[in-house]
Amino acid sequence: MPFCPECQFEYKPGVIICPDCGSVLVEKLPDQPELEPVTFIHLRDVPSRIYAEMLKEALESEGIPSIIKGDDLGMLLGWNSTSSAVRISIWVDRNKLFEAKEIAQGILGDI
């Protein structure tokens, strides 16, 4: 089965060009390096999903993987405010905790 070297999708035999990106298909994808698993650790709580998204964007722009936990009910109901009744926290790669703390303090201060 041919594969797209860019999109990494598998296609039916006989297809020679990727219909999505136009790359010439190959018979086998190159071996991918194994990624080291990320262990997430609590960085801090934030008052709302808005603050969480803002901090997540800043962290990821610096190459720090992060996830947001909490406030799923608020998202479902369309609440977008500066406070939430549900605990919202940001978790980051434990190897990047010190850098993440500096970024969070610079953006959010003590809120």
C-alpha positions as CSV (number, residue, x, y, z in Angstrom):
1,M,0.0,0.0,0.0
2,P,1.4,3.4,-0.9
3,F,1.8,6.2,1.7
4,C,2.1,9.9,1.5
5,P,5.4,11.0,3.0
6,E,3.9,14.4,4.0
7,C,0.4,13.6,5.3
8,Q,1.3,10.0,6.3
9,F,-2.0,8.6,5.0
10,E,-2.2,5.2,3.4
11,Y,-3.9,4.9,0.0
12,K,-5.2,2.1,-2.2
13,P,-2.8,0.4,-4.6
14,G,-2.6,2.2,-7.9
15,V,-2.7,5.7,-6.4
16,I,0.6,7.5,-7.0
17,I,-0.1,11.1,-6.0
18,C,-1.5,12.3,-2.7
19,P,-4.9,13.9,-3.4
20,D,-4.5,16.2,-0.4
21,C,-1.0,17.7,-0.8
22,G,0.2,16.5,-4.2
23,S,3.2,14.6,-2.9
24,V,4.4,11.5,-4.8
25,L,3.5,8.4,-2.7
26,V,6.1,6.0,-1.3
27,E,5.8,2.3,-0.6
28,K,6.9,2.7,3.1
29,L,7.1,5.5,5.5
30,P,10.5,6.2,7.1
31,D,10.8,5.0,10.7
32,Q,9.6,7.7,13.1
33,P,11.8,8.4,16.2
34,E,10.2,7.4,19.5
35,L,8.9,10.3,21.4
36,E,9.7,10.5,25.1
37,P,6.4,10.4,27.1
38,V,5.4,13.7,28.8
39,T,4.6,13.6,32.5
40,F,2.3,16.5,33.4
41,I,2.4,18.3,36.7
42,H,0.1,20.9,38.2
43,L,1.3,24.4,37.4
44,R,-1.5,26.6,38.9
45,D,-5.2,27.2,39.2
46,V,-6.7,30.0,37.2
47,P,-10.0,31.9,37.6
48,S,-11.6,31.0,34.3
49,R,-11.2,29.2,31.0
50,I,-10.3,32.5,29.3
51,Y,-7.2,32.8,31.5
52,A,-6.4,29.1,31.0
53,E,-6.5,29.4,27.2
54,M,-4.4,32.6,27.3
55,L,-1.7,30.9,29.5
56,K,-1.8,27.7,27.5
57,E,-1.1,29.6,24.3
58,A,1.8,31.5,25.8
59,L,3.3,28.3,27.2
60,E,3.0,26.4,23.9
61,S,4.5,29.3,22.0
62,E,7.6,28.7,24.2
63,G,7.6,25.0,23.5
64,I,6.1,23.9,26.8
65,P,3.4,21.3,26.4
66,S,0.4,22.0,28.6
67,I,-3.2,20.9,29.2
68,I,-6.2,22.5,30.8
69,K,-8.2,20.5,33.4
70,G,-11.7,21.5,34.5
71,D,-14.5,23.8,33.4
72,D,-15.9,21.4,30.8
73,L,-19.4,22.1,32.0
74,G,-18.9,25.8,31.5
75,M,-17.7,25.3,27.9
76,L,-20.6,23.0,27.2
77,L,-23.1,25.7,28.4
78,G,-21.2,28.5,26.5
79,W,-20.0,30.3,29.6
80,N,-17.1,32.6,28.7
81,S,-16.4,34.8,31.7
82,T,-13.5,35.9,33.8
83,S,-14.6,33.6,36.7
84,S,-15.8,30.1,37.0
85,A,-17.5,28.1,39.7
86,V,-15.5,25.0,38.6
87,R,-11.8,24.6,39.5
88,I,-9.7,25.2,36.4
89,S,-6.0,24.3,36.4
90,I,-3.1,24.3,34.0
91,W,-0.7,21.3,33.9
92,V,2.7,21.3,32.2
93,D,5.5,19.0,31.3
94,R,7.3,18.4,34.6
95,N,10.7,19.0,32.9
96,K,9.5,22.6,32.1
97,L,7.9,23.5,35.4
98,F,10.4,26.2,36.3
99,E,10.1,28.0,32.9
100,A,6.3,27.6,33.0
101,K,6.1,29.2,36.5
102,E,8.1,32.3,35.2
103,I,5.8,32.6,32.2
104,A,2.6,32.2,34.3
105,Q,3.8,34.8,36.8
106,G,4.7,37.3,34.0
107,I,1.3,36.9,32.4
108,L,-1.1,36.4,35.3
109,G,0.8,37.7,38.3
110,D,-1.0,36.8,41.5
111,I,-4.6,36.5,40.1
